[in-house]
Amino acid sequence: MQSQNPLLADLVKIANSAAGTMAGMTREAREGARERMREVMGGTDFVSREEFETVKAMAQKARAQADALEAKVAELEAKLAQK
């Protein structure tokens, strides 16, 4: 059997309003945080792992070619010095 006590009815209304307000504040805070992260992250440039690995392989190949050319130049300089 439900009671018709107006004091209890008012307390229930206040509790429901407070719960709704807290849920709204939580949702608003979450959305605000997401928006701030989008702003912060929007200015940065990230590359994919695939792009990184491709550039890394290109750099390793260029390094190997530079080392080979350096050895070739040293060999040619040595030949010139003998003449």
Secondary structure, 3 states (H helix, E strand, C coil): CCCCCHHHHHHHHHHHHHHHHHHHHHHHHHHHHHHHHHHHHHCCCCCCHHHHHHHHHHHHHHHHHHHHHHHHHHHHHHHHHHC
